[in-house]
Amino acid sequence: MSRLVMKFGGTSVADIERIRNVARHVERERKAGNDIAVVVSAMSGKTNELVRWCEEASGLCDQREYDAVVASGEQVTAGLLAIVLQEIGIPARSWQGWQVPILTSNSHGSARIAHVEGRAILEGFSARGEVAVVAGFQGLNKETGRIATLGRGGSDTSAVAIAAAIGASRCDIYTDVDGVYTTDPRIVPKAKRLDRVAFEEMLEMASLGAKVLQVRSVELAMAHKVKTFVRSSFDDPRDPKPGTLICDEEDIVEQQVVTGIAFSRDEAQITLRQVADHPGVAAAIFMPLAEANINVDMIVQVASEDSGATDMTFTVSTADFERTKAILQKAQPQIGFQSLNGASDVVKISAIGVGMRSHAGVAARAFKALAEKGINIRAITTSEIKFSVLIEAAYTELAVRTLHSLYGLDKA
């Protein structure tokens, strides 16, 4: 029998009827001859409720206790799905993260998976024919013996890690969409579902605003070469659609130059004017931010010529905007800038595609097309398989539609 991991998100397990629908998907795969591990998220809205309770209990609560509370949502779902599977005659048992065990770092709230021990799950397959229903989003820090959670979207990472640990032939991530699209269909109705996406492309999409998969889950899938499908749990369990396969680049026969357009509204721009231009100034700016765990993205430095001063522009997440400004103002004497300007009404638009490696002028075409639409570019970053531009948020939809059409994705 082949092994399969199936992961279901919060909207897929929102209530008992939805959980029964999940059980029918599991039943179909079991009848196809698969040993199955199911990874589940908390029921829709439950994690937000648990977080709110923690915040009401204390403005600055102990992160270890916070994890103990918020991890309970997935445990409830795992138990309920096991009960429903048993009700339809399928042997099943629920597993909490520490029982597997999924071992993690000690960074509560954003722990990283260090190791997954799959022997107990495999024994359940062979000895009892059980479906393993695993609570996602959580693991155990071995040194402290405490539950640690993996951050929002962490159930995706749990699923891929378990798939690698048990040698699963594939990992199916069931969501409320039927695959990965060339861009958000709510903005571009002509957006197409992609049959296949390379790991590298999906990693860029996930990190640049596409909400389909958590970034770390894609990193794990790429590292362990776990073939991963994105599918819809809302399909008829008797006749599901194929979804989108995330796989190695060599498994894709025909590759578009640009595979998809992603965008992120979670951006804020910081500009430091008249920064003293001498060795060490960049470290003086960015080291305090790194020490505060603030992630800096796009960085643009204007050449100083003979003035001895330069302008420095960069972006941070919207949530870190005010904190970043406060840290930089405090460090002003060491940095030596004249003024600090900020804007949160910006958006990052990105084009992604492994085909960019072998085609020149891909980004230049975009810059020209945006200029023709009167869209000003504030910052640019590029890599081998993507480029990103920072623009005013008011032009988001126009920019996405323009680039989607420019690269022929309307016809993909």
Backbone torsions as a table, in degrees:
resi	resn	phi	psi	omega
1	MET	NA	139.5	175.4
2	SER	-82.8	158.3	-179.3
3	ARG	-106.7	142.2	-175.7
4	LEU	-138.7	137.3	171.0
5	VAL	-108.7	130.9	177.6
6	MET	-119.7	127.6	179.4
7	LYS	-116.6	134.9	-179.4
8	PHE	-123.6	127.1	-178.8
9	GLY	-81.5	-179.8	-172.7
10	GLY	-59.6	-41.0	179.6
11	THR	-69.7	-25.3	179.8
12	SER	-74.5	-20.3	-178.5
13	VAL	-124.0	33.3	-170.9
14	ALA	-64.6	-28.5	178.9
15	ASP	-152.4	-179.7	-175.5
16	ILE	-63.9	-36.2	179.7
17	GLU	-66.4	-38.7	176.9
18	ARG	-66.6	-36.8	177.5
19	ILE	-65.1	-37.3	175.6
20	ARG	-63.2	-36.6	177.7
21	ASN	-64.7	-40.7	175.8
22	VAL	-59.6	-43.1	-179.8
23	ALA	-60.2	-34.7	179.0
24	ARG	-69.4	-35.8	174.3
25	HIS	-62.9	-42.4	179.1
26	VAL	-64.3	-42.2	-179.8
27	GLU	-60.2	-41.0	179.3
28	ARG	-60.4	-46.8	-177.9
29	GLU	-69.6	-32.2	178.1
30	ARG	-68.2	-40.1	177.7
31	LYS	-65.6	-24.7	177.7
32	ALA	-78.1	-1.6	174.4
33	GLY	95.6	22.8	-178.8
34	ASN	-100.1	140.6	162.6
35	ASP	-80.3	134.1	-168.0
36	ILE	-128.0	132.6	165.3
37	ALA	-112.0	127.9	179.1
38	VAL	-108.4	131.2	175.8
39	VAL	-111.3	130.7	-175.0
40	VAL	-123.6	149.0	171.6
41	SER	-92.0	175.3	172.5
42	ALA	-69.9	154.8	176.8
43	MET	-59.7	144.9	-174.4
44	SER	-48.2	126.0	178.0
45	GLY	87.9	-14.5	-174.7
46	LYS	-69.0	-43.2	-179.8
47	THR	-61.9	-41.5	177.9
48	ASN	-59.9	-39.8	179.0
49	GLU	-64.7	-43.3	-179.9
50	LEU	-65.8	-40.3	176.4
51	VAL	-61.6	-43.1	-180.0
52	ARG	-61.7	-40.0	178.2
53	TRP	-62.7	-41.3	178.4
54	CYS	-61.5	-42.9	-178.7
55	GLU	-66.7	-34.9	177.4
56	GLU	-69.8	-35.0	-179.0
57	ALA	-69.5	-36.7	-179.2
58	SER	-159.6	136.1	178.9
59	GLY	-65.6	-29.5	179.9
60	LEU	-137.7	80.4	-172.2
61	CYS	-85.0	159.2	175.5
62	ASP	-60.8	120.6	-175.9
63	GLN	-62.8	-27.2	178.1
64	ARG	-68.1	-39.9	178.1
65	GLU	-74.3	-34.6	174.9
66	TYR	-56.3	-47.1	179.0
67	ASP	-62.8	-38.7	179.3
68	ALA	-60.9	-36.0	-179.6
69	VAL	-75.0	-53.4	-171.2
70	VAL	-71.6	-22.2	178.2
71	ALA	-71.1	-15.4	-175.5
72	SER	-68.8	-25.1	-178.4
73	GLY	-60.7	-45.1	179.3
74	GLU	-67.3	-33.5	179.8
75	GLN	-65.3	-37.6	176.9
76	VAL	-63.2	-46.5	-179.4
77	THR	-61.8	-43.0	-178.8
78	ALA	-60.7	-44.7	178.8
79	GLY	-63.6	-42.5	-179.1
80	LEU	-65.3	-41.8	179.9
81	LEU	-66.6	-39.0	177.1
82	ALA	-60.4	-41.5	178.6
83	ILE	-62.0	-45.9	-178.5
84	VAL	-64.9	-40.7	178.2
85	LEU	-63.4	-42.8	177.0
86	GLN	-60.7	-37.5	-178.7
87	GLU	-62.5	-32.2	179.9
88	ILE	-97.4	15.0	171.4
89	GLY	89.3	16.4	179.1
90	ILE	-106.0	119.7	177.7
91	PRO	-59.3	131.3	-177.9
92	ALA	-154.5	152.7	170.4
93	ARG	-144.2	150.2	178.2
94	SER	-90.1	149.8	178.1
95	TRP	-129.9	130.6	167.9
96	GLN	-86.0	159.4	-174.9
97	GLY	-54.9	-40.6	-177.1
98	TRP	-72.0	-18.7	-179.1
99	GLN	-81.3	-23.5	-175.7
100	VAL	-62.4	-50.7	-9.2
101	PRO	-93.9	153.9	168.0
102	ILE	-99.8	111.3	-176.6
103	LEU	-94.0	136.4	-173.5
104	THR	-130.2	172.4	170.0
105	SER	-71.9	178.0	-176.3
106	ASN	-98.2	17.2	-179.7
107	SER	-85.7	86.3	-175.2
108	HIS	-61.4	134.4	-178.3
109	GLY	92.1	-22.6	178.4
110	SER	-149.9	42.5	-177.0
111	ALA	-67.9	153.5	175.4
112	ARG	-109.1	144.2	-179.4
113	ILE	-74.5	126.8	178.1
114	ALA	-96.2	-36.9	-176.3
115	HIS	-164.5	144.2	172.4
116	VAL	-122.0	125.8	177.8
117	GLU	-96.5	111.5	-173.3
118	GLY	-95.0	1.1	-172.2
119	ARG	-63.2	-39.4	-177.8
120	ALA	-65.6	-39.9	177.5
121	ILE	-65.2	-43.3	179.4
122	LEU	-64.2	-35.4	176.9
123	GLU	-65.2	-38.3	176.5
124	GLY	-62.4	-36.7	176.6
125	PHE	-63.5	-51.7	-170.5
126	SER	-77.3	-39.8	-173.9
127	ALA	-85.4	-34.9	-172.5
128	ARG	-125.9	-2.8	-179.3
129	GLY	62.3	32.4	-174.5
130	GLU	-84.9	145.6	162.5
131	VAL	-83.8	127.1	177.8
132	ALA	-90.9	121.1	178.6
133	VAL	-107.5	107.8	-170.4
134	VAL	-105.4	132.6	173.8
135	ALA	-70.6	118.3	-179.4
136	GLY	-79.5	178.9	169.2
137	PHE	76.5	0.1	-171.0
138	GLN	-143.4	157.0	175.1
139	GLY	-156.1	-165.1	-176.2
140	LEU	-127.5	130.3	170.5
141	ASN	-87.6	115.8	-170.8
142	LYS	-63.7	-37.7	-176.6
143	GLU	-65.9	-40.5	-176.7
144	THR	-96.9	-18.9	-176.0
145	GLY	71.7	18.0	-177.2
146	ARG	-104.7	150.5	173.0
147	ILE	-66.9	137.6	175.0
148	ALA	-130.9	136.0	-179.9
149	THR	-99.7	159.5	-168.2
150	LEU	-100.4	5.6	-177.0
151	GLY	90.9	162.8	-178.0
152	ARG	-57.3	137.7	-176.3
153	GLY	80.7	6.5	-174.8
154	GLY	-65.8	-18.4	177.7
155	SER	-65.5	-32.0	174.6
156	ASP	-59.7	-44.8	-179.5
157	THR	-65.7	-41.6	176.2
158	SER	-55.7	-45.5	-175.7
159	ALA	-63.4	-46.9	-178.9
160	VAL	-66.2	-39.4	179.3
161	ALA	-63.2	-41.5	178.3
162	ILE	-67.3	-40.0	177.6
163	ALA	-58.6	-42.7	178.1
164	ALA	-66.1	-39.4	-175.5
165	ALA	-68.6	-35.1	-176.3
166	ILE	-99.5	2.8	179.4
167	GLY	68.7	41.1	-178.8
168	ALA	-68.6	146.1	178.6
169	SER	-71.5	-26.4	176.2
170	ARG	-163.0	167.2	176.5
171	CYS	-127.8	118.6	-179.6
172	ASP	-100.1	118.8	178.0
173	ILE	-99.7	108.9	-179.3
174	TYR	-93.6	127.5	-178.9
175	THR	-131.5	-162.5	177.4
176	ASP	-95.3	8.4	173.7
177	VAL	-123.7	158.5	-172.4
178	ASP	-96.4	22.7	177.3
179	GLY	150.1	-171.0	177.7
180	VAL	-95.7	131.6	-176.6
181	TYR	-107.3	161.5	178.6
182	THR	-61.3	-27.1	169.5
183	THR	-166.1	-176.2	-178.2
184	ASP	-67.1	115.9	-178.6
185	PRO	-62.9	-19.1	178.3
186	ARG	-71.1	-24.0	178.5
187	ILE	-97.0	-39.3	179.4
188	VAL	-121.8	97.4	-178.9
189	PRO	-56.9	-23.9	-179.5
190	LYS	-84.3	3.4	178.7
191	ALA	-57.0	140.7	-176.2
192	LYS	-110.9	146.4	172.6
193	ARG	-75.8	133.9	-179.9
194	LEU	-88.6	134.7	177.8
195	ASP	-71.4	-40.2	-178.3
196	ARG	-142.4	145.1	175.6
197	VAL	-136.5	135.6	177.9
198	ALA	-70.0	149.1	178.9
199	PHE	-50.8	-46.8	-177.4
200	GLU	-61.2	-41.1	178.9
201	GLU	-64.8	-44.1	-179.6
202	MET	-65.5	-35.3	177.6
203	LEU	-62.7	-43.7	177.6
204	GLU	-66.1	-44.4	-180.0
205	MET	-59.0	-45.3	-178.0
206	ALA	-64.6	-37.9	-178.2
207	SER	-80.1	-16.6	-175.3
208	LEU	-105.3	11.8	172.4
209	GLY	127.7	-20.4	176.9
210	ALA	-66.7	129.4	-172.1
211	LYS	-97.4	10.8	-172.4
212	VAL	-68.0	-44.9	-177.5
213	LEU	-132.4	148.6	174.0
214	GLN	-71.2	141.8	-176.1
215	VAL	-55.2	-46.3	-175.7
216	ARG	-65.5	-28.7	177.6
217	SER	-66.4	-37.3	178.5
218	VAL	-70.1	-40.0	176.8
219	GLU	-57.4	-45.5	-179.9
220	LEU	-65.4	-43.9	-179.8
221	ALA	-60.6	-40.4	179.7
222	MET	-68.6	-43.3	-178.1
223	ALA	-64.0	-38.6	-175.9
224	HIS	-102.4	3.5	179.5
225	LYS	54.1	47.7	176.7
226	VAL	-89.0	111.8	176.7
227	LYS	-64.4	126.5	-171.9
228	THR	-125.6	126.7	175.8
229	PHE	-103.5	139.1	169.0
230	VAL	-103.3	119.5	-174.1
231	ARG	-135.0	167.9	180.0
232	SER	-102.6	128.8	175.9
233	SER	-75.5	-11.0	-178.3
234	PHE	-87.3	-4.4	172.1
235	ASP	-66.0	156.9	173.5
236	ASP	-63.1	120.8	-179.0
237	PRO	-55.4	-24.3	-179.7
238	ARG	-80.4	-20.3	-176.5
239	ASP	-146.6	66.9	-176.4
240	PRO	-76.0	153.1	175.3
241	LYS	-78.6	158.1	-174.5
242	PRO	-71.1	-24.9	-178.5
243	GLY	76.2	-157.8	179.9
244	THR	-118.4	131.3	178.5
245	LEU	-93.4	126.7	173.0
246	ILE	-97.2	119.8	-169.6
247	CYS	-150.9	-177.8	176.7
248	ASP	-66.7	151.5	-179.4
249	GLU	-58.7	-37.2	-177.6
250	GLU	-70.0	-12.8	177.5
251	ASP	-84.2	-1.5	-179.6
252	ILE	-106.6	116.3	-173.3
253	VAL	-72.1	-54.6	-179.2
254	GLU	-109.9	126.2	-175.2
255	GLN	-117.6	125.9	173.5
256	GLN	-68.8	153.2	173.8
257	VAL	-62.8	-48.0	174.8
258	VAL	-116.8	126.5	-177.8
259	THR	-90.3	-37.4	-176.4
260	GLY	-160.7	162.8	177.0
261	ILE	-117.0	120.6	178.6
262	ALA	-112.5	157.7	175.7
263	PHE	-145.8	151.2	179.3
264	SER	-134.3	123.6	176.1
265	ARG	-89.5	-5.8	-178.2
266	ASP	-84.9	59.4	-175.7
267	GLU	-133.5	143.2	172.3
268	ALA	-137.6	142.4	-176.0
269	GLN	-107.4	134.1	175.4
270	ILE	-118.7	131.7	174.8
271	THR	-126.8	124.6	175.1
272	LEU	-102.5	121.3	-178.1
273	ARG	-94.8	142.4	173.9
274	GLN	53.9	53.7	175.5
275	VAL	-79.6	135.5	177.2
276	ALA	-58.3	125.8	-174.6
277	ASP	-95.3	91.5	177.9
278	HIS	-150.4	161.6	-179.0
279	PRO	-56.5	135.7	177.3
280	GLY	97.7	-8.7	-177.0
281	VAL	-69.5	-37.2	178.7
282	ALA	-63.4	-40.5	177.1
283	ALA	-63.2	-39.1	179.7
284	ALA	-63.8	-30.0	178.9
285	ILE	-79.7	-49.0	-167.2
286	PHE	-93.0	-21.3	177.8
287	MET	-63.5	-46.5	177.3
288	PRO	-59.9	-32.8	178.7
289	LEU	-71.4	-40.9	177.6
290	ALA	-62.5	-41.4	179.9
291	GLU	-64.9	-25.1	177.3
292	ALA	-92.1	10.5	-179.5
293	ASN	58.3	36.5	176.2
294	ILE	-99.1	121.1	-178.3
295	ASN	-85.1	123.8	177.9
296	VAL	-99.5	136.5	-176.4
297	ASP	-108.9	-97.7	-174.5
298	MET	-73.8	131.8	179.4
299	ILE	-127.7	127.9	177.2
300	VAL	-129.8	125.6	176.5
301	GLN	-118.3	129.3	179.5
302	VAL	-86.9	133.6	179.8
303	ALA	-60.7	138.2	-173.0
304	SER	-87.1	-16.4	-175.0
305	GLU	53.9	-121.0	-174.9
306	ASP	-104.8	3.3	-172.7
307	SER	-79.0	-18.5	-177.0
308	GLY	77.6	7.6	179.1
309	ALA	-138.4	155.3	-177.7
310	THR	-140.7	163.3	173.0
311	ASP	-105.9	140.4	-178.9
312	MET	-125.5	122.9	178.0
313	THR	-120.0	138.4	176.1
314	PHE	-154.5	169.3	-179.3
315	THR	-121.3	150.7	173.6
316	VAL	-134.8	172.0	177.1
317	SER	-70.5	153.7	-180.0
318	THR	-57.0	-38.1	-178.4
319	ALA	-63.7	-26.3	-177.9
320	ASP	-97.6	3.4	-172.4
321	PHE	-59.0	-56.6	-176.3
322	GLU	-66.0	-38.9	179.8
323	ARG	-64.5	-38.9	178.6
324	THR	-62.9	-45.3	179.9
325	LYS	-61.4	-41.3	-179.1
326	ALA	-64.7	-41.8	-179.9
327	ILE	-64.5	-42.4	-178.6
328	LEU	-69.4	-38.3	177.8
329	GLN	-62.6	-38.8	179.0
330	LYS	-65.8	-35.1	-178.3
331	ALA	-90.4	7.9	-176.4
332	GLN	-53.8	-41.9	179.6
333	PRO	-61.2	-36.6	-179.9
334	GLN	-76.5	-35.4	-177.9
335	ILE	-79.7	-45.6	178.4
336	GLY	82.3	34.8	176.1
337	PHE	-88.0	158.6	-178.3
338	GLN	-86.8	-41.9	179.8
339	SER	-149.8	159.5	179.3
340	LEU	-123.9	124.0	175.9
341	ASN	-116.7	145.4	179.6
342	GLY	-139.4	155.6	177.0
343	ALA	-149.6	134.6	177.0
344	SER	-111.2	0.2	179.5
345	ASP	-93.4	52.0	-179.3
346	VAL	-127.6	162.0	178.9
347	VAL	-141.8	147.2	177.2
348	LYS	-103.6	123.3	177.6
349	ILE	-109.3	132.0	-176.0
350	SER	-130.7	142.2	171.5
351	ALA	-112.2	132.5	-174.1
352	ILE	-126.8	139.2	175.0
353	GLY	177.8	128.6	179.3
354	VAL	-66.1	-18.2	177.4
355	GLY	-66.3	-16.1	178.8
356	MET	-63.1	-26.0	-178.5
357	ARG	-56.2	-34.9	-172.9
358	SER	-111.2	12.7	179.7
359	HIS	-129.3	129.4	178.6
360	ALA	-90.2	154.1	172.2
361	GLY	77.7	11.8	-178.2
362	VAL	-64.2	-47.5	-179.4
363	ALA	-69.9	-38.2	-178.4
364	ALA	-58.9	-39.0	177.4
365	ARG	-60.8	-39.0	179.7
366	ALA	-66.6	-43.5	-179.4
367	PHE	-60.1	-40.6	179.0
368	LYS	-66.3	-44.2	-178.5
369	ALA	-64.0	-40.6	178.7
370	LEU	-67.3	-39.1	178.3
371	ALA	-62.1	-40.2	179.3
372	GLU	-64.2	-24.4	176.9
373	LYS	-90.6	2.8	179.6
374	GLY	75.6	24.4	-177.7
375	ILE	-99.2	119.2	-179.3
376	ASN	-85.8	135.6	179.0
377	ILE	-97.6	125.3	-177.9
378	ARG	-91.3	-31.2	-179.2
379	ALA	-156.8	155.1	-178.3
380	ILE	-136.8	138.0	167.6
381	THR	-132.7	149.4	-179.7
382	THR	-137.3	157.0	169.4
383	SER	-143.5	-174.1	-177.5
384	GLU	-60.4	-35.6	-173.2
385	ILE	-123.7	16.8	176.2
386	LYS	-160.7	159.9	165.5
387	PHE	-138.9	151.3	-179.4
388	SER	-130.1	144.4	174.6
389	VAL	-126.8	145.6	176.3
390	LEU	-104.1	124.6	-177.9
391	ILE	-134.9	173.2	174.8
392	GLU	-66.6	138.8	-176.3
393	ALA	-59.4	-29.4	-177.8
394	ALA	-61.5	-22.1	-176.7
395	TYR	-99.9	13.0	-174.5
396	THR	-55.0	-57.2	-174.6
397	GLU	-64.7	-40.1	179.4
398	LEU	-63.1	-43.0	-179.2
399	ALA	-65.6	-44.4	-179.6
400	VAL	-62.3	-45.4	-179.4
401	ARG	-65.5	-38.8	179.8
402	THR	-61.9	-48.6	-178.4
403	LEU	-70.5	-36.0	178.4
404	HIS	-60.1	-42.1	178.7
405	SER	-74.3	-39.7	-177.1
406	LEU	-54.6	-41.2	-175.7
407	TYR	-97.0	16.1	173.3
408	GLY	70.8	20.5	-177.6
409	LEU	-75.1	-18.8	174.3
410	ASP	-61.8	-25.9	-177.4
411	LYS	-104.3	5.1	-174.3
412	ALA	-61.1	NA	NA
